[in-house]
Amino acid sequence: MPQIRPRTDADLDRCIEFLRTVHDKAAYPVNWPADPRDWLTPPNALGCWVISTDDRVTGHVVVTRGEPGEALVERLFVDPAETGAGLGRRLLDHCVTVAAEHDLALSLEVADNCHAAIALYNRAGWRETHRSPITWAGTTASAAIHFTPPVD
């Protein structure tokens, strides 16, 4: 059974390894970070978590503080070899729990070229709230799509 736990420094090499595969296959992140270790740990993180299957790290997510009273899902990705196993959905659900524990409104944004991620959010019941133009993605993406979690 997959387990979610706080990410440790020892997990970073494994996360970077399959992040590279995600980037190559699905263009996430749109721009490869100059320092992937640093990118995986934003300074405003409430926490960083991994999901592991059979003691092998297979997914990653971060919840960051946004504006006062708000939190964001960031750095969510799953090893492409594990796609379809429900790991991304479990990580999303974990983020909802973390935000609720801190009494924060949760949201996320995704570049409009990240089709698999968008499909995941839609299947999980997240609602698109709006789109905003982006210029940092070159020609690969033109908008950030903003989502909020389902309402119980």
MODELLER restraints for C-alpha pairs under 7 A, 6 or more apart:
rsr = mdl.restraints
at = mdl.atoms
rsr.add(forms.Gaussian(group=physical.xy_distance, feature=features.Distance(at['CA:1:A'], at['CA:53:A']), mean=6.56, stdev=0.5))
rsr.add(forms.Gaussian(group=physical.xy_distance, feature=features.Distance(at['CA:2:A'], at['CA:51:A']), mean=6.33, stdev=0.5))
rsr.add(forms.Gaussian(group=physical.xy_distance, feature=features.Distance(at['CA:2:A'], at['CA:52:A']), mean=5.37, stdev=0.5))
rsr.add(forms.Gaussian(group=physical.xy_distance, feature=features.Distance(at['CA:2:A'], at['CA:53:A']), mean=4.58, stdev=0.5))
rsr.add(forms.Gaussian(group=physical.xy_distance, feature=features.Distance(at['CA:3:A'], at['CA:51:A']), mean=5.34, stdev=0.5))
rsr.add(forms.Gaussian(group=physical.xy_distance, feature=features.Distance(at['CA:3:A'], at['CA:52:A']), mean=5.36, stdev=0.5))
rsr.add(forms.Gaussian(group=physical.xy_distance, feature=features.Distance(at['CA:3:A'], at['CA:53:A']), mean=6.76, stdev=0.5))
rsr.add(forms.Gaussian(group=physical.xy_distance, feature=features.Distance(at['CA:4:A'], at['CA:49:A']), mean=6.60, stdev=0.5))
rsr.add(forms.Gaussian(group=physical.xy_distance, feature=features.Distance(at['CA:4:A'], at['CA:50:A']), mean=5.64, stdev=0.5))
rsr.add(forms.Gaussian(group=physical.xy_distance, feature=features.Distance(at['CA:4:A'], at['CA:51:A']), mean=4.27, stdev=0.5))
rsr.add(forms.Gaussian(group=physical.xy_distance, feature=features.Distance(at['CA:4:A'], at['CA:52:A']), mean=6.53, stdev=0.5))
rsr.add(forms.Gaussian(group=physical.xy_distance, feature=features.Distance(at['CA:5:A'], at['CA:49:A']), mean=5.54, stdev=0.5))
rsr.add(forms.Gaussian(group=physical.xy_distance, feature=features.Distance(at['CA:5:A'], at['CA:50:A']), mean=5.72, stdev=0.5))
rsr.add(forms.Gaussian(group=physical.xy_distance, feature=features.Distance(at['CA:5:A'], at['CA:51:A']), mean=6.47, stdev=0.5))
rsr.add(forms.Gaussian(group=physical.xy_distance, feature=features.Distance(at['CA:6:A'], at['CA:48:A']), mean=5.92, stdev=0.5))
rsr.add(forms.Gaussian(group=physical.xy_distance, feature=features.Distance(at['CA:6:A'], at['CA:49:A']), mean=4.31, stdev=0.5))
rsr.add(forms.Gaussian(group=physical.xy_distance, feature=features.Distance(at['CA:6:A'], at['CA:50:A']), mean=6.26, stdev=0.5))
rsr.add(forms.Gaussian(group=physical.xy_distance, feature=features.Distance(at['CA:7:A'], at['CA:48:A']), mean=5.49, stdev=0.5))
rsr.add(forms.Gaussian(group=physical.xy_distance, feature=features.Distance(at['CA:7:A'], at['CA:49:A']), mean=4.56, stdev=0.5))
rsr.add(forms.Gaussian(group=physical.xy_distance, feature=features.Distance(at['CA:7:A'], at['CA:50:A']), mean=5.34, stdev=0.5))
rsr.add(forms.Gaussian(group=physical.xy_distance, feature=features.Distance(at['CA:12:A'], at['CA:37:A']), mean=6.63, stdev=0.5))
rsr.add(forms.Gaussian(group=physical.xy_distance, feature=features.Distance(at['CA:14:A'], at['CA:57:A']), mean=6.94, stdev=0.5))
rsr.add(forms.Gaussian(group=physical.xy_distance, feature=features.Distance(at['CA:16:A'], at['CA:36:A']), mean=6.61, stdev=0.5))
rsr.add(forms.Gaussian(group=physical.xy_distance, feature=features.Distance(at['CA:18:A'], at['CA:79:A']), mean=5.37, stdev=0.5))
rsr.add(forms.Gaussian(group=physical.xy_distance, feature=features.Distance(at['CA:22:A'], at['CA:28:A']), mean=6.03, stdev=0.5))
rsr.add(forms.Gaussian(group=physical.xy_distance, feature=features.Distance(at['CA:22:A'], at['CA:80:A']), mean=6.41, stdev=0.5))
rsr.add(forms.Gaussian(group=physical.xy_distance, feature=features.Distance(at['CA:23:A'], at['CA:29:A']), mean=5.76, stdev=0.5))
rsr.add(forms.Gaussian(group=physical.xy_distance, feature=features.Distance(at['CA:26:A'], at['CA:114:A']), mean=6.74, stdev=0.5))
rsr.add(forms.Gaussian(group=physical.xy_distance, feature=features.Distance(at['CA:30:A'], at['CA:137:A']), mean=6.20, stdev=0.5))
rsr.add(forms.Gaussian(group=physical.xy_distance, feature=features.Distance(at['CA:31:A'], at['CA:137:A']), mean=6.92, stdev=0.5))
rsr.add(forms.Gaussian(group=physical.xy_distance, feature=features.Distance(at['CA:33:A'], at['CA:39:A']), mean=6.46, stdev=0.5))
rsr.add(forms.Gaussian(group=physical.xy_distance, feature=features.Distance(at['CA:40:A'], at['CA:75:A']), mean=6.52, stdev=0.5))
rsr.add(forms.Gaussian(group=physical.xy_distance, feature=features.Distance(at['CA:44:A'], at['CA:64:A']), mean=5.38, stdev=0.5))
rsr.add(forms.Gaussian(group=physical.xy_distance, feature=features.Distance(at['CA:44:A'], at['CA:65:A']), mean=5.68, stdev=0.5))
rsr.add(forms.Gaussian(group=physical.xy_distance, feature=features.Distance(at['CA:45:A'], at['CA:62:A']), mean=6.59, stdev=0.5))
rsr.add(forms.Gaussian(group=physical.xy_distance, feature=features.Distance(at['CA:45:A'], at['CA:63:A']), mean=5.75, stdev=0.5))
rsr.add(forms.Gaussian(group=physical.xy_distance, feature=features.Distance(at['CA:45:A'], at['CA:64:A']), mean=4.06, stdev=0.5))
rsr.add(forms.Gaussian(group=physical.xy_distance, feature=features.Distance(at['CA:45:A'], at['CA:65:A']), mean=6.30, stdev=0.5))
rsr.add(forms.Gaussian(group=physical.xy_distance, feature=features.Distance(at['CA:46:A'], at['CA:63:A']), mean=5.52, stdev=0.5))
rsr.add(forms.Gaussian(group=physical.xy_distance, feature=features.Distance(at['CA:46:A'], at['CA:64:A']), mean=5.16, stdev=0.5))
rsr.add(forms.Gaussian(group=physical.xy_distance, feature=features.Distance(at['CA:46:A'], at['CA:65:A']), mean=6.41, stdev=0.5))
rsr.add(forms.Gaussian(group=physical.xy_distance, feature=features.Distance(at['CA:47:A'], at['CA:62:A']), mean=5.81, stdev=0.5))
rsr.add(forms.Gaussian(group=physical.xy_distance, feature=features.Distance(at['CA:47:A'], at['CA:63:A']), mean=5.71, stdev=0.5))
rsr.add(forms.Gaussian(group=physical.xy_distance, feature=features.Distance(at['CA:48:A'], at['CA:61:A']), mean=5.91, stdev=0.5))
rsr.add(forms.Gaussian(group=physical.xy_distance, feature=features.Distance(at['CA:48:A'], at['CA:62:A']), mean=4.39, stdev=0.5))
rsr.add(forms.Gaussian(group=physical.xy_distance, feature=features.Distance(at['CA:48:A'], at['CA:63:A']), mean=6.68, stdev=0.5))
rsr.add(forms.Gaussian(group=physical.xy_distance, feature=features.Distance(at['CA:49:A'], at['CA:60:A']), mean=5.78, stdev=0.5))
rsr.add(forms.Gaussian(group=physical.xy_distance, feature=features.Distance(at['CA:49:A'], at['CA:61:A']), mean=5.43, stdev=0.5))
rsr.add(forms.Gaussian(group=physical.xy_distance, feature=features.Distance(at['CA:49:A'], at['CA:62:A']), mean=6.29, stdev=0.5))
rsr.add(forms.Gaussian(group=physical.xy_distance, feature=features.Distance(at['CA:50:A'], at['CA:57:A']), mean=6.43, stdev=0.5))
rsr.add(forms.Gaussian(group=physical.xy_distance, feature=features.Distance(at['CA:50:A'], at['CA:59:A']), mean=5.38, stdev=0.5))
rsr.add(forms.Gaussian(group=physical.xy_distance, feature=features.Distance(at['CA:50:A'], at['CA:60:A']), mean=4.38, stdev=0.5))
rsr.add(forms.Gaussian(group=physical.xy_distance, feature=features.Distance(at['CA:50:A'], at['CA:61:A']), mean=6.42, stdev=0.5))
rsr.add(forms.Gaussian(group=physical.xy_distance, feature=features.Distance(at['CA:51:A'], at['CA:57:A']), mean=5.85, stdev=0.5))
rsr.add(forms.Gaussian(group=physical.xy_distance, feature=features.Distance(at['CA:51:A'], at['CA:58:A']), mean=5.80, stdev=0.5))
rsr.add(forms.Gaussian(group=physical.xy_distance, feature=features.Distance(at['CA:51:A'], at['CA:59:A']), mean=5.00, stdev=0.5))
rsr.add(forms.Gaussian(group=physical.xy_distance, feature=features.Distance(at['CA:51:A'], at['CA:60:A']), mean=6.37, stdev=0.5))
rsr.add(forms.Gaussian(group=physical.xy_distance, feature=features.Distance(at['CA:52:A'], at['CA:58:A']), mean=5.22, stdev=0.5))
rsr.add(forms.Gaussian(group=physical.xy_distance, feature=features.Distance(at['CA:52:A'], at['CA:59:A']), mean=6.87, stdev=0.5))
rsr.add(forms.Gaussian(group=physical.xy_distance, feature=features.Distance(at['CA:58:A'], at['CA:78:A']), mean=5.77, stdev=0.5))
rsr.add(forms.Gaussian(group=physical.xy_distance, feature=features.Distance(at['CA:58:A'], at['CA:79:A']), mean=5.17, stdev=0.5))
rsr.add(forms.Gaussian(group=physical.xy_distance, feature=features.Distance(at['CA:58:A'], at['CA:82:A']), mean=6.90, stdev=0.5))
rsr.add(forms.Gaussian(group=physical.xy_distance, feature=features.Distance(at['CA:59:A'], at['CA:77:A']), mean=5.68, stdev=0.5))
rsr.add(forms.Gaussian(group=physical.xy_distance, feature=features.Distance(at['CA:59:A'], at['CA:78:A']), mean=4.08, stdev=0.5))
rsr.add(forms.Gaussian(group=physical.xy_distance, feature=features.Distance(at['CA:59:A'], at['CA:79:A']), mean=5.98, stdev=0.5))
rsr.add(forms.Gaussian(group=physical.xy_distance, feature=features.Distance(at['CA:59:A'], at['CA:87:A']), mean=6.87, stdev=0.5))
rsr.add(forms.Gaussian(group=physical.xy_distance, feature=features.Distance(at['CA:60:A'], at['CA:75:A']), mean=6.84, stdev=0.5))
rsr.add(forms.Gaussian(group=physical.xy_distance, feature=features.Distance(at['CA:60:A'], at['CA:76:A']), mean=5.47, stdev=0.5))
rsr.add(forms.Gaussian(group=physical.xy_distance, feature=features.Distance(at['CA:60:A'], at['CA:77:A']), mean=5.54, stdev=0.5))
rsr.add(forms.Gaussian(group=physical.xy_distance, feature=features.Distance(at['CA:60:A'], at['CA:78:A']), mean=6.43, stdev=0.5))
rsr.add(forms.Gaussian(group=physical.xy_distance, feature=features.Distance(at['CA:61:A'], at['CA:74:A']), mean=6.18, stdev=0.5))
rsr.add(forms.Gaussian(group=physical.xy_distance, feature=features.Distance(at['CA:61:A'], at['CA:75:A']), mean=5.14, stdev=0.5))
rsr.add(forms.Gaussian(group=physical.xy_distance, feature=features.Distance(at['CA:61:A'], at['CA:76:A']), mean=4.24, stdev=0.5))
rsr.add(forms.Gaussian(group=physical.xy_distance, feature=features.Distance(at['CA:61:A'], at['CA:77:A']), mean=6.76, stdev=0.5))
rsr.add(forms.Gaussian(group=physical.xy_distance, feature=features.Distance(at['CA:61:A'], at['CA:91:A']), mean=6.65, stdev=0.5))
rsr.add(forms.Gaussian(group=physical.xy_distance, feature=features.Distance(at['CA:62:A'], at['CA:73:A']), mean=6.04, stdev=0.5))
rsr.add(forms.Gaussian(group=physical.xy_distance, feature=features.Distance(at['CA:62:A'], at['CA:74:A']), mean=5.09, stdev=0.5))
rsr.add(forms.Gaussian(group=physical.xy_distance, feature=features.Distance(at['CA:62:A'], at['CA:75:A']), mean=5.65, stdev=0.5))
rsr.add(forms.Gaussian(group=physical.xy_distance, feature=features.Distance(at['CA:62:A'], at['CA:76:A']), mean=6.80, stdev=0.5))
rsr.add(forms.Gaussian(group=physical.xy_distance, feature=features.Distance(at['CA:63:A'], at['CA:71:A']), mean=6.52, stdev=0.5))
rsr.add(forms.Gaussian(group=physical.xy_distance, feature=features.Distance(at['CA:63:A'], at['CA:72:A']), mean=5.52, stdev=0.5))
rsr.add(forms.Gaussian(group=physical.xy_distance, feature=features.Distance(at['CA:63:A'], at['CA:73:A']), mean=4.83, stdev=0.5))
rsr.add(forms.Gaussian(group=physical.xy_distance, feature=features.Distance(at['CA:63:A'], at['CA:74:A']), mean=5.98, stdev=0.5))
rsr.add(forms.Gaussian(group=physical.xy_distance, feature=features.Distance(at['CA:63:A'], at['CA:95:A']), mean=6.50, stdev=0.5))
rsr.add(forms.Gaussian(group=physical.xy_distance, feature=features.Distance(at['CA:64:A'], at['CA:71:A']), mean=5.48, stdev=0.5))
rsr.add(forms.Gaussian(group=physical.xy_distance, feature=features.Distance(at['CA:64:A'], at['CA:72:A']), mean=5.19, stdev=0.5))
rsr.add(forms.Gaussian(group=physical.xy_distance, feature=features.Distance(at['CA:64:A'], at['CA:73:A']), mean=6.66, stdev=0.5))
rsr.add(forms.Gaussian(group=physical.xy_distance, feature=features.Distance(at['CA:65:A'], at['CA:71:A']), mean=4.49, stdev=0.5))
rsr.add(forms.Gaussian(group=physical.xy_distance, feature=features.Distance(at['CA:65:A'], at['CA:72:A']), mean=6.35, stdev=0.5))
rsr.add(forms.Gaussian(group=physical.xy_distance, feature=features.Distance(at['CA:66:A'], at['CA:72:A']), mean=6.18, stdev=0.5))
rsr.add(forms.Gaussian(group=physical.xy_distance, feature=features.Distance(at['CA:69:A'], at['CA:104:A']), mean=4.95, stdev=0.5))
rsr.add(forms.Gaussian(group=physical.xy_distance, feature=features.Distance(at['CA:69:A'], at['CA:105:A']), mean=6.24, stdev=0.5))
rsr.add(forms.Gaussian(group=physical.xy_distance, feature=features.Distance(at['CA:70:A'], at['CA:104:A']), mean=4.84, stdev=0.5))
rsr.add(forms.Gaussian(group=physical.xy_distance, feature=features.Distance(at['CA:70:A'], at['CA:105:A']), mean=4.64, stdev=0.5))
rsr.add(forms.Gaussian(group=physical.xy_distance, feature=features.Distance(at['CA:70:A'], at['CA:106:A']), mean=5.93, stdev=0.5))
rsr.add(forms.Gaussian(group=physical.xy_distance, feature=features.Distance(at['CA:71:A'], at['CA:99:A']), mean=6.52, stdev=0.5))
rsr.add(forms.Gaussian(group=physical.xy_distance, feature=features.Distance(at['CA:71:A'], at['CA:104:A']), mean=5.84, stdev=0.5))
rsr.add(forms.Gaussian(group=physical.xy_distance, feature=features.Distance(at['CA:71:A'], at['CA:105:A']), mean=5.96, stdev=0.5))
rsr.add(forms.Gaussian(group=physical.xy_distance, feature=features.Distance(at['CA:71:A'], at['CA:106:A']), mean=4.83, stdev=0.5))
rsr.add(forms.Gaussian(group=physical.xy_distance, feature=features.Distance(at['CA:71:A'], at['CA:107:A']), mean=6.52, stdev=0.5))
rsr.add(forms.Gaussian(group=physical.xy_distance, feature=features.Distance(at['CA:72:A'], at['CA:106:A']), mean=5.59, stdev=0.5))
rsr.add(forms.Gaussian(group=physical.xy_distance, feature=features.Distance(at['CA:72:A'], at['CA:107:A']), mean=5.07, stdev=0.5))
rsr.add(forms.Gaussian(group=physical.xy_distance, feature=features.Distance(at['CA:72:A'], at['CA:108:A']), mean=5.26, stdev=0.5))
rsr.add(forms.Gaussian(group=physical.xy_distance, feature=features.Distance(at['CA:73:A'], at['CA:95:A']), mean=6.70, stdev=0.5))
rsr.add(forms.Gaussian(group=physical.xy_distance, feature=features.Distance(at['CA:73:A'], at['CA:107:A']), mean=6.35, stdev=0.5))
rsr.add(forms.Gaussian(group=physical.xy_distance, feature=features.Distance(at['CA:73:A'], at['CA:108:A']), mean=5.06, stdev=0.5))
rsr.add(forms.Gaussian(group=physical.xy_distance, feature=features.Distance(at['CA:74:A'], at['CA:108:A']), mean=6.94, stdev=0.5))
rsr.add(forms.Gaussian(group=physical.xy_distance, feature=features.Distance(at['CA:77:A'], at['CA:88:A']), mean=6.99, stdev=0.5))
rsr.add(forms.Gaussian(group=physical.xy_distance, feature=features.Distance(at['CA:78:A'], at['CA:87:A']), mean=6.98, stdev=0.5))
rsr.add(forms.Gaussian(group=physical.xy_distance, feature=features.Distance(at['CA:78:A'], at['CA:88:A']), mean=6.35, stdev=0.5))
rsr.add(forms.Gaussian(group=physical.xy_distance, feature=features.Distance(at['CA:89:A'], at['CA:124:A']), mean=6.68, stdev=0.5))
rsr.add(forms.Gaussian(group=physical.xy_distance, feature=features.Distance(at['CA:96:A'], at['CA:106:A']), mean=6.86, stdev=0.5))
rsr.add(forms.Gaussian(group=physical.xy_distance, feature=features.Distance(at['CA:99:A'], at['CA:105:A']), mean=6.59, stdev=0.5))
rsr.add(forms.Gaussian(group=physical.xy_distance, feature=features.Distance(at['CA:99:A'], at['CA:106:A']), mean=6.09, stdev=0.5))
rsr.add(forms.Gaussian(group=physical.xy_distance, feature=features.Distance(at['CA:106:A'], at['CA:148:A']), mean=6.37, stdev=0.5))
rsr.add(forms.Gaussian(group=physical.xy_distance, feature=features.Distance(at['CA:106:A'], at['CA:149:A']), mean=6.93, stdev=0.5))
rsr.add(forms.Gaussian(group=physical.xy_distance, feature=features.Distance(at['CA:107:A'], at['CA:147:A']), mean=5.59, stdev=0.5))
rsr.add(forms.Gaussian(group=physical.xy_distance, feature=features.Distance(at['CA:107:A'], at['CA:148:A']), mean=4.52, stdev=0.5))
rsr.add(forms.Gaussian(group=physical.xy_distance, feature=features.Distance(at['CA:107:A'], at['CA:149:A']), mean=6.67, stdev=0.5))
rsr.add(forms.Gaussian(group=physical.xy_distance, feature=features.Distance(at['CA:108:A'], at['CA:146:A']), mean=5.78, stdev=0.5))
rsr.add(forms.Gaussian(group=physical.xy_distance, feature=features.Distance(at['CA:108:A'], at['CA:147:A']), mean=5.34, stdev=0.5))
rsr.add(forms.Gaussian(group=physical.xy_distance, feature=features.Distance(at['CA:108:A'], at['CA:148:A']), mean=6.61, stdev=0.5))
rsr.add(forms.Gaussian(group=physical.xy_distance, feature=features.Distance(at['CA:109:A'], at['CA:144:A']), mean=5.93, stdev=0.5))
rsr.add(forms.Gaussian(group=physical.xy_distance, feature=features.Distance(at['CA:109:A'], at['CA:145:A']), mean=5.32, stdev=0.5))
rsr.add(forms.Gaussian(group=physical.xy_distance, feature=features.Distance(at['CA:109:A'], at['CA:146:A']), mean=4.34, stdev=0.5))
rsr.add(forms.Gaussian(group=physical.xy_distance, feature=features.Distance(at['CA:109:A'], at['CA:147:A']), mean=6.10, stdev=0.5))
rsr.add(forms.Gaussian(group=physical.xy_distance, feature=features.Distance(at['CA:110:A'], at['CA:144:A']), mean=5.32, stdev=0.5))
rsr.add(forms.Gaussian(group=physical.xy_distance, feature=features.Distance(at['CA:110:A'], at['CA:145:A']), mean=5.28, stdev=0.5))
rsr.add(forms.Gaussian(group=physical.xy_distance, feature=features.Distance(at['CA:110:A'], at['CA:146:A']), mean=6.69, stdev=0.5))
rsr.add(forms.Gaussian(group=physical.xy_distance, feature=features.Distance(at['CA:111:A'], at['CA:141:A']), mean=6.03, stdev=0.5))
rsr.add(forms.Gaussian(group=physical.xy_distance, feature=features.Distance(at['CA:111:A'], at['CA:143:A']), mean=5.90, stdev=0.5))
rsr.add(forms.Gaussian(group=physical.xy_distance, feature=features.Distance(at['CA:111:A'], at['CA:144:A']), mean=4.52, stdev=0.5))
rsr.add(forms.Gaussian(group=physical.xy_distance, feature=features.Distance(at['CA:111:A'], at['CA:145:A']), mean=6.18, stdev=0.5))
rsr.add(forms.Gaussian(group=physical.xy_distance, feature=features.Distance(at['CA:112:A'], at['CA:141:A']), mean=5.70, stdev=0.5))
rsr.add(forms.Gaussian(group=physical.xy_distance, feature=features.Distance(at['CA:112:A'], at['CA:142:A']), mean=6.76, stdev=0.5))
rsr.add(forms.Gaussian(group=physical.xy_distance, feature=features.Distance(at['CA:112:A'], at['CA:143:A']), mean=5.59, stdev=0.5))
rsr.add(forms.Gaussian(group=physical.xy_distance, feature=features.Distance(at['CA:112:A'], at['CA:144:A']), mean=5.88, stdev=0.5))
rsr.add(forms.Gaussian(group=physical.xy_distance, feature=features.Distance(at['CA:112:A'], at['CA:145:A']), mean=6.21, stdev=0.5))
rsr.add(forms.Gaussian(group=physical.xy_distance, feature=features.Distance(at['CA:113:A'], at['CA:140:A']), mean=6.60, stdev=0.5))
rsr.add(forms.Gaussian(group=physical.xy_distance, feature=features.Distance(at['CA:113:A'], at['CA:141:A']), mean=5.28, stdev=0.5))
rsr.add(forms.Gaussian(group=physical.xy_distance, feature=features.Distance(at['CA:125:A'], at['CA:149:A']), mean=6.79, stdev=0.5))
rsr.add(forms.Gaussian(group=physical.xy_distance, feature=features.Distance(at['CA:125:A'], at['CA:150:A']), mean=5.25, stdev=0.5))
rsr.add(forms.Gaussian(group=physical.xy_distance, feature=features.Distance(at['CA:126:A'], at['CA:147:A']), mean=6.00, stdev=0.5))
rsr.add(forms.Gaussian(group=physical.xy_distance, feature=features.Distance(at['CA:126:A'], at['CA:148:A']), mean=5.49, stdev=0.5))
rsr.add(forms.Gaussian(group=physical.xy_distance, feature=features.Distance(at['CA:126:A'], at['CA:149:A']), mean=4.38, stdev=0.5))
rsr.add(forms.Gaussian(group=physical.xy_distance, feature=features.Distance(at['CA:126:A'], at['CA:150:A']), mean=5.02, stdev=0.5))
rsr.add(forms.Gaussian(group=physical.xy_distance, feature=features.Distance(at['CA:127:A'], at['CA:147:A']), mean=5.18, stdev=0.5))
rsr.add(forms.Gaussian(group=physical.xy_distance, feature=features.Distance(at['CA:127:A'], at['CA:148:A']), mean=5.34, stdev=0.5))
rsr.add(forms.Gaussian(group=physical.xy_distance, feature=features.Distance(at['CA:127:A'], at['CA:149:A']), mean=6.34, stdev=0.5))
rsr.add(forms.Gaussian(group=physical.xy_distance, feature=features.Distance(at['CA:127:A'], at['CA:150:A']), mean=6.65, stdev=0.5))
rsr.add(forms.Gaussian(group=physical.xy_distance, feature=features.Distance(at['CA:128:A'], at['CA:145:A']), mean=6.80, stdev=0.5))
rsr.add(forms.Gaussian(group=physical.xy_distance, feature=features.Distance(at['CA:128:A'], at['CA:146:A']), mean=5.66, stdev=0.5))
rsr.add(forms.Gaussian(group=physical.xy_distance, feature=features.Distance(at['CA:128:A'], at['CA:147:A']), mean=4.35, stdev=0.5))
rsr.add(forms.Gaussian(group=physical.xy_distance, feature=features.Distance(at['CA:128:A'], at['CA:148:A']), mean=6.65, stdev=0.5))
rsr.add(forms.Gaussian(group=physical.xy_distance, feature=features.Distance(at['CA:129:A'], at['CA:146:A']), mean=5.59, stdev=0.5))
rsr.add(forms.Gaussian(group=physical.xy_distance, feature=features.Distance(at['CA:129:A'], at['CA:147:A']), mean=5.54, stdev=0.5))
rsr.add(forms.Gaussian(group=physical.xy_distance, feature=features.Distance(at['CA:129:A'], at['CA:148:A']), mean=6.93, stdev=0.5))
rsr.add(forms.Gaussian(group=physical.xy_distance, feature=features.Distance(at['CA:130:A'], at['CA:145:A']), mean=6.16, stdev=0.5))
rsr.add(forms.Gaussian(group=physical.xy_distance, feature=features.Distance(at['CA:130:A'], at['CA:146:A']), mean=5.45, stdev=0.5))
rsr.add(forms.Gaussian(group=physical.xy_distance, feature=features.Distance(at['CA:131:A'], at['CA:143:A']), mean=6.15, stdev=0.5))
rsr.add(forms.Gaussian(group=physical.xy_distance, feature=features.Distance(at['CA:131:A'], at['CA:144:A']), mean=5.51, stdev=0.5))
rsr.add(forms.Gaussian(group=physical.xy_distance, feature=features.Distance(at['CA:131:A'], at['CA:145:A']), mean=4.56, stdev=0.5))
rsr.add(forms.Gaussian(group=physical.xy_distance, feature=features.Distance(at['CA:131:A'], at['CA:146:A']), mean=5.97, stdev=0.5))
rsr.add(forms.Gaussian(group=physical.xy_distance, feature=features.Distance(at['CA:132:A'], at['CA:143:A']), mean=5.36, stdev=0.5))
rsr.add(forms.Gaussian(group=physical.xy_distance, feature=features.Distance(at['CA:132:A'], at['CA:144:A']), mean=5.27, stdev=0.5))
rsr.add(forms.Gaussian(group=physical.xy_distance, feature=features.Distance(at['CA:132:A'], at['CA:145:A']), mean=6.72, stdev=0.5))
rsr.add(forms.Gaussian(group=physical.xy_distance, feature=features.Distance(at['CA:133:A'], at['CA:142:A']), mean=5.87, stdev=0.5))
rsr.add(forms.Gaussian(group=physical.xy_distance, feature=features.Distance(at['CA:133:A'], at['CA:143:A']), mean=4.27, stdev=0.5))
rsr.add(forms.Gaussian(group=physical.xy_distance, feature=features.Distance(at['CA:133:A'], at['CA:144:A']), mean=6.23, stdev=0.5))
rsr.add(forms.Gaussian(group=physical.xy_distance, feature=features.Distance(at['CA:134:A'], at['CA:142:A']), mean=5.47, stdev=0.5))
rsr.add(forms.Gaussian(group=physical.xy_distance, feature=features.Distance(at['CA:134:A'], at['CA:143:A']), mean=5.08, stdev=0.5))
rsr.add(forms.Gaussian(group=physical.xy_distance, feature=features.Distance(at['CA:134:A'], at['CA:144:A']), mean=6.38, stdev=0.5))
rsr.add(forms.Gaussian(group=physical.xy_distance, feature=features.Distance(at['CA:135:A'], at['CA:142:A']), mean=6.81, stdev=0.5))
